[in-house]
Amino acid sequence: MEKYNRTVMKTLDILETLKINGVAMSCKEVAEKLNIPLSSAFDIMKTLLAEDYIEYADERAKLYRIGPKCFEVGSSYIRQQDVLSVARPFAIRLMKISNATSFIVTVYHDHIIYLDKIEAPTSIRTSAVLGSRMEMYCTGLGKSILACYCKEEVERIFDKTNIVKLSDHTITDINVLLKDLEATRKRGYAIDDREGNNDVYCIAAPIIGSEGKPIAAISVAMMYSMRTDALVEDLGTTISSYALTISRKMGYTGNTLYL
């Protein structure tokens, strides 16, 4: 078993806690949340504060939140993702032709991470936050990637995922999901039919890397009330075409997204 530095692990746990909690926390609250000594939490947070990795949300009340250095580190990661610079112009085009929000995500440890979100002036405002991590089974973006995998790989990911019914339409049965992924392969793009949100409809396609494996995905999200069969087909064709073009720019040599 690998040996990790306990102080470093505590530091990462503190940053993760402040990130996930989403609201300012006191040192005592952080210590209680992580079940660590208050003195340890105080020493670490004092250092993080001095280095701008956390900052005061309320200095008088000694409430802390994630600081600008964390943003710099996260932004550095995003800048290293070449797929983002290649895909972003296509996401902008999608936003303009659909008047809907477009997204770009990357694949990370059986999850998706949101790299970019481009909102049309009159489009819906979604809760997806840049840098946030999401399970694959309940999003069009994730399902477009899952459809690239074999049945055994999909089952492995599904079995280790905490399956939660996020809406009235969330797929929580592996057999239903497998059928949905087969339909995705046939049409060339994935559909999220209000599976993460009762009011939101998404269309997505995977971006394939030089090794023939999915590395990212691109999508548009609209209010369900906006969808028509013709619009879905038109946008689906466009998204899959854009995704294939992006994939080729990333070194993919195949002629289709799904083999």
N, C-alpha and C positions, 0 to 999 in steps of 0.2 A: 504493500500500500504506500502511495506517495505521501511524503511529509510536507505539510504546508506551514508557513509562518502564521502563527495565531494572530499576531497583531495586524498583519496585512489582511487576513480574512475578516477580522472584526471591522477594519476600516471599510472594506468592500461591503460588508453587511450593513453598515451604517448608511453608506451612500445608496445602497439598494433600497433600504427602508424609507429613506427620505424621498426617493424617486417614486416608489410604489404608493406611498401614503398620499402623495399629491397635495397635502396641506402642511403648513409649518408645524414643527414639533419641537418640544423642549428636549434638553439633554436627558432629563429624567424619563420622559416618555419613550425616547429611543432606547435607553438602557433597559427599561421594563419590557419593551417590545422584543428585544433581542435576548433578554434574560442574561445580561452581563453586568458587572459591577459599575455603579455610577461613576466611580473614579476613572475607570478605563474608558468609558464613553466620553467623559469630560476631556481627558488628555487627548484623545484622538480627534474629537470635534474641535478642540482648540487649535490643533495643528491644521486641520482641514480649513478652518475659518481663516487662519493666517495666510494660507496659500490660495484662498479664493475658490476652493472646491465646494465649500458651502458658504452661505451668507446669512445675515440676520434678515428675517422677514419682519421681525419686531424686536428691536434691540432692547427696549425697556423690559419686555416680557421674556427676553432671551429665547425667542422662537427661531428655529433654523429651517432653511430650505436649501435645495441644490443651488450651487453657485456658478458663476460664469466659466470657471476653468473646466467644469464638467461639460459645458456646452462646447468649449473649444476642442476638448478631446473627442466628443461625439462627432463634431463637424469634421475633424481630421479623418475619422473612420469613413464618413460618408464621401469625402473627397477622394479617398482611395478606391472607391467603388467605380471603376471606369464605366460600368454599365449605366450608371446614373447619368453621366454626361452624354452618352450615346442615346439613351432612351428618352431623356427629358424633352427634346424637341418634338418627338412623336406624341408624348403625353400632352403637350401643349396643343398640338393639332387635334387630338381627341377631344380635349376640353372645348375647343372652339367649334368643332363640327357637331358636337352633341349637346353643347351648353350644359354639361354635367361635370361633376368632379372626377378628375382622373388621378390614378395612383400608380406609383412604382414601388415594388417591394423587392427585397433580396431574400435568399434562402439562408437560414441559420439554424443548425441543430434541430431539424424537423419542425421548425417554426418559420413564419415570415416576419420580417422586420420592415416597417414602413420607412422608405428612403425619401419619398417626395409625394406631395399632395398639391394638385393644382385645381383651384376652385374657380368656376365660372361666376361672374357677378350675380347671377340669379339662381345658382345651383344650390343644392342642399348643403348644409354644414354638417359634416360627419364628426364623430367622436374620435376617429383615428388620429393618433398623435405621432409625429415624426420621431423615429427611434423606438417606438413601442413595438412589443413583440406580440404575435397573435398565433393561435392554433390554426391549423390548415383546414380542418373539416368543416368549418362554419363560414368560410369566405370564398368568393369566386376566385380570388387571387390564389388562395391556398389550394383549392380544388383543381385549378388549372395546372398546378405543379404536381399534385398527387396523381393526376391522370398520366403523368410521364413515367410513373413507377409501376413495377409489376405488382400483382395481387398480394404477394407475400410481404412486400415492403409497405404497402398501404396498410395491411393488417397489423404489421409491427408498430407503425406510427400510431394507428388508431388505438391499439391496446395500451400504449403507454401514455395516451392523452387523457386528461380529465375532461370527459365529455359532459358538457353543460347545455341544456336546452335554452338558448338565448332568445328564441322567439317561438311563435306558434308553428313555424315552418322549419326549424332546425333539424337537420338529419342527425339522428343519434343511433341509427342501426347500421352496422357495417355492411350488410347485404344491400340496403338501400343506397348507401354511399358508393359501393362498387358498381351498381347499375348506373348511377349518376355519372361516375367517372367514365364508364364505357360510352355513354351518350356524349360526353365531352369530347372524347377522342374522335368519334364519328363526325361531329359537327365542326371540330377544330377550335373550339373555345368553350370556356366554362361559364355557367350561369349560377348566380347566387339569388335565388328567388325568395327574398325576404328571410333568409336563414339566419342572419345575424341581427336583423332589425325588421320588425313587422311592416315597415313602410319603405324599405330600401331594396332596390333591384340592381344587381351588378353583373357586368359582363367582363371576362378576363381571359388572358392568354399567357402562356409561359414564354420566357426568354431562355433559349438554350445556349450553353457555352461551347467552347471549342472541343470539349471532350464528349459532347453529345448529351450532357446532363443539364437539367434545369438549374439556372443560377438566379433567376429573378422572374418577375411577372408584371404585367401592365393591365390596367382596368379602367372602366368608367362606372360611376355609381349615380343612380338617378332615383327619384321618387317612383314607387311602384305605379302610381297613377299616371305617370308619363309614358309607360311602356306600351308598345304595340308590337304585334308579331313582325311587322315590316321593319320597324325601328331596330328591334333586337337582331334581326337577321342582317341588316345593313351594318350596324355597329359591330356585330360579331365578326363579319367578314373583314371589316376594316381593322379591327383590333388584331385578329390573327395574322393579317397581312403585315401590319406594323411590327408585330412581335417577331415574325420570321425575318423581316428586314434587319431589325435590331440584332437578332441572333446571328445572322450572317456577318454583321459588323463585329460581333464578338468572336468570330472564328468558326461558327457552326457551318458545316458543309452540306447538311441535309436539305431536302426539298420540302419537307413538311415538319410541323411542330411535333406531331405524334406519329411514331413509326409503327 
